[in-house]
Amino acid sequence: MRKATRAITRIYDARLASHGVNVNQFAMLRHIARAGDIALSRLAAQLVMDRTTLYRVLRPVEQAGWVETFPEAKGRGRRVRLTAGGEALLAGATADWQACQDDVRAHLGDDGWDRLYAASAAVLALEGDR
């Protein structure tokens, strides 16, 4: 399982490398884009990441100027939102990400793709049951 996960990560990372982003960063940026702005604690939970991992992925994305963090209006937490630079990055990288999705799907076939997604959903549900 770990070998397969690392292999798929390398495939997507190679496709996204020309944009200066890896697949973990890209996934985070897409999630933030869909949310508009989001509390970091909620983002970590939705991405199934602990906060340490979230900050490790977020730090270079913020340093690149693709997101900005800011304090919550109430409370001690922080929120994150996409910047114009992040929107531009997603606009450029999404076509390569989609091409990679299409390549993987073609390699696996529609049935294999569907089984992969079903297995992924089952694993995520298993973690949620803990």
Secondary structure, DSSP 8 states (H G I E B T S, - for coil): -HHHHHHHHHHHHHHHGGGT--HHHHHHHHHHHHHSEEEHHHHHHHTT--HHHHHHHHHHHHHTTSEEEEE-SSSS-EEEEE-HHHHHHHHHHHHHHHHHHHHHHHHHHHHHHHHHHHHHHHHHHHHHT-
